[in-house]
Amino acid sequence: MRGAHSSFTCFRIRSLDWSRGRATARAASHARSNAAREALLRAYAGDRVGLCLFLAALMLDADADLRALHPAEPPAPAELFRRFLRWASRPHRAPPSW
């Protein structure tokens, strides 16, 4: 499972139109991550603990991959938490309808 995620991500980023610059790549990446988050929230509706456990497993895989790729610069645990778990650890509430 480790290699599949990283190679797919690299392929998608390389396929973007780089002539428009990095802002285009960042916006496309952000849109994909938001769509993926929404899909995960739907798939794990009512099971926030299950979602966090799934994401924690992915975070550990990413940590191992990053340490293998960059042994001199291991990833910061706080950064991994921010990228993988912070968004899912808080319940998403609909804004009040005033």
Protein Blocks (a to p, Z undefined) as FASTA:
>chain_A
ZZmmmmmmmmmmmmpcfknojklmmmmmmmmmmmmmmmmmmmmgoilmlmmmmmmmmmmm
mmmmmmmmmmmlccdfklmmmmmmmmmmpccdddddZZ
